[in-house]
Amino acid sequence: MTDDRDTISIEQTLENFPPTIADELRAVMRLVPRSVHIRLLDLAEEALGLSSPAVSEFLRTCPFVIERAGPAGLESWCQEGLELLRKSEGSGIEYFRLGTFRSAHLLEKLSPGVELSSIKKLIETYCLALIGGKTPVLPAELPIDRHAIFLPEFVDRYPSKPENFTWYKVMATHQIGHFEFGSYEFRIDKATTLCHNLGLLHGPVDGDDTTTDLLRFLNLFDNSKLATDIFTIVEDSRIDFLTKQRYRGIGQDYSRIQAEALSLRPPITSHSLREAFLEIMVRLSLQGSGKWLVPAILHAPLRLASRIMDRVISPEASIEDSTEAMIHLYQLASRIPASRSRIDRWEAIELNSNGDEPFTSTLSDIDEVLRELQWDATDGSPHFSPAKVEYRGIFRLEPAHEIREAESTGVEEEETKYASSPWPASTETVEMNDVLDIGELAAATDDPEETHVFGMNALSEQDTPFSEAQPEQEDDSNEGESLTVDSPLSYLYDEWDFRASDYRLRWCRVREMPLAEGTPDFFEATLDEYARLVAEIRGRFEQLNPRARRKVKRLHDGEDFDLDALVDFVIGKKAGHGSDAKIYWRRNKIERDVSVAFLLDMSSSTVEYINRLQRDSIGPVFASDYRTYFEWLQSDHQGKLRPKEFKRIIDLEKESIVLLIRALETIGDSYGIYGFSSHGRENVELYMIKDLEEDFSDRVKSRIDSIIPQRGTRMGPAIRHATWKLEQQESKGKFLFLISDGRPEDHSYGREGLEKEYAIHDTRMALLEARQKGVTSLCLTFDQEGHDYLGTICGDMQYEVLADIESLPACLPTLYGWLTT
């Protein structure tokens, strides 16, 4: 704690700062520990000597950095920023704003806590291994359907990352248990039949289709809140037991966190009668045992409740067993007074929840207990739920809150999945190589102590080359700061700043835009005009069909011996090696397994005419041609092709897409077609011509008719979003075609407005990210100066500069067949 001399020294030092900076320092000092005040002044003074705006950003971020990484972490984080500030003021300011990958990554490394964004993909992969199906991982407070795993956005319960990651893993495993062991398979008809069989009365079943069966059932009880609390306790107990039985690899960590949750329970003596009863139920559900101080009057009810709880501590326990146990416990709990007035004495009672004693209680046993205690009716005191068990997360009983989005066609009623946008983290990108042993976690293992290392190699990686994007749920920041999503169909992406050799985090916003429908006439007219070319392309593409057979060697059985494999096997056998007898070959059918995304440049420059003479000349020799053109404009030209001499770049792009679609439908490859344009980093628009998940239809034909030039060409975010869409596909081959008429450029594409070099390097990095994720790219341009910049953008990746733009309709299908074969 600082003494008066320290306070005087601090005030004297503050006088050396500009008044506004001094005021900011005083405000920050009220938010951070006193032990760092003097060092904070030193760091601020050092930063002030380099850049006044950087000091303000540093002070604004300082409390958050101390909260995440502590005073020592602040020192290391700030020194890195000062070093960057000496090289570039702009980069330093972005660093202190926490707006760059380097800044966020270093803070993540210095903090013992773990952010959900940094492990989201890893946890989703883990859940996939456990139950064999994709399960989205979402922030705990996000109002989305219950068919997901809900985890807190940040965990710093323990002093190390491995411990905090383990807590995340246990929490995810418990929630996965609800899917694996049938919690969501509850059926109200079975439950009400059980009530009838037990002789219980219940009200009429509400037929509201918007309510889950479980909620409808719980609402049948007079005190539905109490019934819900009891059912949750019982079902969580069953899930905990079965989860540890099934997934033994995580059992040790699971039991440790269970014991920790038990030790953090509130004292029983602070509860009323009913609250104490429910608190003991929670402790039993946590596999607690031993002597507990409880109201003496609850001695008999608790022993009976313990036997009832044992019903679900069994490998064969089902959701129906939980329902029956809940009904019995409700009969007990609903008759226990909710007030404290009847507690006259406390006594120690020993209870165990181990499933050893068979469950034989009936409603008559409950009536007998209640008769002895003369609890015929409850009082009017309000019911209070027991404190939650944090690692169990959210068990959603309510109906799914479906997010409905307007499809790109404008249809409002079609249900869409949650936009689990592409950003698990800028600070940590998880590679699949890091989770090769994921199966060990999901299965029993002889050495469970080894399983804690799962995923920690990914968490400890220090140098992650590429970043991704994710949706945020806040209001937009000021100009120059990170953006946030502003609709269900908007996505955030980082942008590569080659001058700082770092990413600017959440810097660009991509919006998926509906494309108004025209008519299918343009599609049909194009096929008519290019009828001969259509036939040629179709013939070429039919040759891509999987008719050939490939010789596959080293099989357990096949058409004949594989001589090389046979020799290796014999040699290994004589050498005493237990080599596998894969000594046959067989010809297998070659199957195409391809997904491709086409990115179509819809920038304003595509309005230019393809005929250079027509674009550049104003001579009267073309008067008759223009007369023909104006006559065509004044006619009913909807869906018809332009006269050849007046075709624009965008028209050739549209015609090429028509021919390509006809060819792709021949071979059955999965494909998506997207137009893109932009106006600043906040408005990068991706027009949905045909989504990867969408079938070809007349609506797709009609959208092609509506493709028109828009605004700028910010390629980086469009490439990243198309790459993310391809990532969602399970195809072995993933391809991206970028079709443009020129270099990338857009409003404020760089630190100083339009920087051609900045735009080129960001586009190059986006393509490198795509390659890292298994996507093969091809850039195609009509710009005769394309060699000047495409060499830098693509490097050793494929690109083509068309000498004759009119060859595009024939060239694009040919390039596609060549690249994907």
Rosetta blueprint (number, residue, H / E / L):
1 M L
2 T L
3 D L
4 D H
5 R H
6 D H
7 T H
8 I H
9 S H
10 I H
11 E H
12 Q H
13 T H
14 L H
15 E L
16 N L
17 F L
18 P L
19 P H
20 T H
21 I H
22 A H
23 D H
24 E H
25 L H
26 R H
27 A H
28 V H
29 M H
30 R L
31 L L
32 V L
33 P L
34 R H
35 S H
36 V H
37 H H
38 I H
39 R H
40 L H
41 L H
42 D H
43 L H
44 A H
45 E H
46 E H
47 A H
48 L H
49 G L
50 L L
51 S L
52 S H
53 P H
54 A H
55 V H
56 S H
57 E H
58 F H
59 L H
60 R H
61 T H
62 C H
63 P H
64 F H
65 V H
66 I H
67 E H
68 R H
69 A H
70 G H
71 P H
72 A H
73 G H
74 L H
75 E H
76 S H
77 W H
78 C H
79 Q H
80 E H
81 G H
82 L H
83 E H
84 L H
85 L H
86 R H
87 K H
88 S L
89 E H
90 G H
91 S H
92 G H
93 I H
94 E H
95 Y H
96 F H
97 R L
98 L L
99 G L
100 T E
101 F H
102 R H
103 S H
104 A H
105 H H
106 L H
107 L H
108 E H
109 K H
110 L H
111 S L
112 P L
113 G L
114 V E
115 E E
116 L H
117 S H
118 S H
119 I H
120 K H
121 K H
122 L H
123 I H
124 E H
125 T H
126 Y H
127 C H
128 L H
129 A H
130 L H
131 I H
132 G L
133 G L
134 K L
135 T L
136 P L
137 V E
138 L E
139 P E
140 A L
141 E L
142 L L
143 P L
144 I L
145 D L
146 R L
147 H L
148 A L
149 I E
150 F E
151 L E
152 P L
153 E L
154 F E
155 V E
156 D L
157 R L
158 Y L
159 P L
160 S L
161 K H
162 P H
163 E H
164 N H
165 F H
166 T H
167 W H
168 Y H
169 K H
170 V H
171 M H
172 A H
173 T H
174 H H
175 Q H
176 I H
177 G H
178 H H
179 F H
180 E H
181 F L
182 G L
183 S H
184 Y H
185 E H
186 F L
187 R L
188 I H
189 D H
190 K H
191 A H
192 T H
193 T H
194 L H
195 C H
196 H H
197 N H
198 L L
199 G L
200 L L
201 L L
202 H L
203 G L
204 P L
205 V L
206 D L
207 G L
208 D L
209 D L
210 T L
211 T L
212 T L
213 D H
214 L H
215 L H
216 R H
217 F H
218 L H
219 N L
220 L L
221 F L
222 D L
223 N L
224 S H
225 K H
226 L H
227 A H
228 T H
229 D H
230 I H
231 F H
232 T H
233 I H
234 V H
235 E H
236 D H
237 S H
238 R H
239 I H
240 D H
241 F H
242 L H
243 T H
244 K H
245 Q H
246 R H
247 Y L
248 R H
249 G H
250 I H
251 G H
252 Q H
253 D H
254 Y H
255 S H
256 R H
257 I H
258 Q H
259 A H
260 E H
261 A H
262 L H
263 S H
264 L L
265 R L
266 P L
267 P L
268 I H
269 T H
270 S H
271 H L
272 S L
273 L H
274 R H
275 E H
276 A H
277 F H
278 L H
279 E H
280 I H
281 M H
282 V H
283 R H
284 L H
285 S H
286 L L
287 Q L
288 G L
289 S L
290 G E
291 K E
292 W E
293 L E
294 V E
295 P E
296 A H
297 I H
298 L H
299 H H
300 A H
301 P H
302 L H
303 R H
304 L H
305 A H
306 S H
307 R H
308 I H
309 M H
310 D H
311 R H
312 V H
313 I L
314 S L
315 P L
316 E L
317 A L
318 S L
319 I H
320 E H
321 D H
322 S H
323 T H
324 E H
325 A H
326 M H
327 I H
328 H H
329 L H
330 Y H
331 Q H
332 L H
333 A H
334 S L
335 R L
336 I L
337 P L
338 A L
339 S L
340 R L
341 S L
342 R L
343 I L
344 D L
345 R L
346 W E
347 E E
348 A E
349 I E
350 E E
351 L E
352 N L
353 S L
354 N L
355 G L
356 D L
357 E L
358 P L
359 F L
360 T L
361 S L
362 T L
363 L H
364 S H
365 D H
366 I H
367 D H
368 E H
369 V H
370 L H
371 R H
372 E H
373 L H
374 Q L
375 W L
376 D L
377 A L
378 T L
379 D L
380 G L
381 S L
382 P L
383 H L
384 F L
385 S L
386 P L
387 A L
388 K L
389 V L
390 E H
391 Y H
392 R H
393 G L
394 I L
395 F L
396 R L
397 L L
398 E L
399 P L
400 A L
401 H L
402 E L
403 I L
404 R E
405 E L
406 A L
407 E L
408 S L
409 T L
410 G L
411 V L
412 E L
413 E L
414 E L
415 E E
416 T L
417 K L
418 Y L
419 A L
420 S L
421 S L
422 P L
423 W L
424 P L
425 A L
426 S L
427 T L
428 E L
429 T L
430 V L
431 E L
432 M H
433 N H
434 D H
435 V H
436 L L
437 D L
438 I H
439 G H
440 E H
441 L H
442 A H
443 A L
444 A L
445 T L
446 D L
447 D L
448 P H
449 E H
450 E H
451 T H
452 H H
453 V H
454 F L
455 G L
456 M H
457 N H
458 A H
459 L H
460 S L
461 E L
462 Q L
463 D L
464 T L
465 P L
466 F L
467 S L
468 E L
469 A L
470 Q L
471 P L
472 E L
473 Q L
474 E L
475 D L
476 D L
477 S L
478 N L
479 E L
480 G L
481 E L
482 S L
483 L L
484 T L
485 V L
486 D L
487 S L
488 P L
489 L L
490 S E
491 Y E
492 L E
493 Y E
494 D E
495 E E
496 W E
497 D E
498 F L
499 R L
500 A L
501 S L
502 D E
503 Y E
504 R E
505 L E
506 R E
507 W E
508 C E
509 R E
510 V E
511 R E
512 E E
513 M E
514 P L
515 L L
516 A L
517 E L
518 G L
519 T L
520 P L
521 D H
522 F H
523 F H
524 E H
525 A H
526 T H
527 L H
528 D H
529 E H
530 Y L
531 A H
532 R H
533 L H
534 V H
535 A H
536 E H
537 I H
538 R H
539 G H
540 R H
541 F H
542 E H
543 Q L
544 L L
545 N L
546 P L
547 R L
548 A L
549 R E
550 R E
551 K E
552 V E
553 K E
554 R E
555 L E
556 H L
557 D L
558 G L
559 E L
560 D E
561 F E
562 D L
563 L H
564 D H
565 A H
566 L H
567 V H
568 D H
569 F H
570 V H
571 I H
572 G H
573 K H
574 K H
575 A L
576 G L
577 H L
578 G L
579 S L
580 D L
581 A L
582 K L
583 I L
584 Y E
585 W E
586 R E
587 R E
588 N E
589 K E
590 I L
591 E L
592 R L
593 D L
594 V E
595 S E
596 V E
597 A E
598 F E
599 L E
600 L E
601 D E
602 M L
603 S L
604 S H
605 S H
606 T H
607 V H
608 E L
609 Y E
610 I L
611 N L
612 R H
613 L H
614 Q H
615 R H
616 D H
617 S L
618 I L
619 G L
620 P H
621 V H
622 F H
623 A H
624 S H
625 D H
626 Y H
627 R H
628 T H
629 Y H
630 F H
631 E H
632 W H
633 L H
634 Q H
635 S L
636 D L
637 H L
638 Q L
639 G L
640 K L
641 L L
642 R L
643 P L
644 K H
645 E H
646 F H
647 K L
648 R E
649 I H
650 I H
651 D H
652 L H
653 E H
654 K H
655 E H
656 S H
657 I H
658 V H
659 L H
660 L H
661 I H
662 R H
663 A H
664 L H
665 E H
666 T H
667 I H
668 G L
669 D L
670 S E
671 Y E
672 G E
673 I E
674 Y E
675 G E
676 F E
677 S E
678 S E
679 H L
680 G L
681 R L
682 E L
683 N L
684 V E
685 E E
686 L E
687 Y E
688 M E
689 I E
690 K E
691 D L
692 L L
693 E L
694 E L
695 D L
696 F L
697 S L
698 D H
699 R H
700 V H
701 K H
702 S H
703 R H
704 I H
705 D H
706 S L
707 I L
708 I L
709 P L
710 Q L
711 R L
712 G E
713 T E
714 R L
715 M H
716 G H
717 P H
718 A H
719 I H
720 R H
721 H H
722 A H
723 T H
724 W H
725 K H
726 L H
727 E H
728 Q L
729 Q L
730 E L
731 S L
732 K L
733 G E
734 K E
735 F E
736 L E
737 F E
738 L E
739 I E
740 S E
741 D L
742 G L
743 R L
744 P L
745 E E
746 D L
747 H L
748 S L
749 Y L
750 G L
751 R L
752 E L
753 G L
754 L L
755 E L
756 K H
757 E H
758 Y H
759 A H
760 I H
761 H H
762 D H
763 T H
764 R H
765 M H
766 A H
767 L H
768 L H
769 E H
770 A H
771 R H
772 Q H
773 K L
774 G L
775 V E
776 T E
777 S E
778 L E
779 C E
780 L E
781 T E
782 F L
783 D L
784 Q L
785 E L
786 G H
787 H H
788 D H
789 Y H
790 L H
791 G H
792 T H
793 I H
794 C H
795 G L
796 D L
797 M L
798 Q E
799 Y E
800 E E
801 V E
802 L L
803 A L
804 D L
805 I H
806 E H
807 S H
808 L H
809 P H
810 A H
811 C H
812 L H
813 P H
814 T H
815 L H
816 Y H
817 G H
818 W H
819 L H
820 T H
821 T L
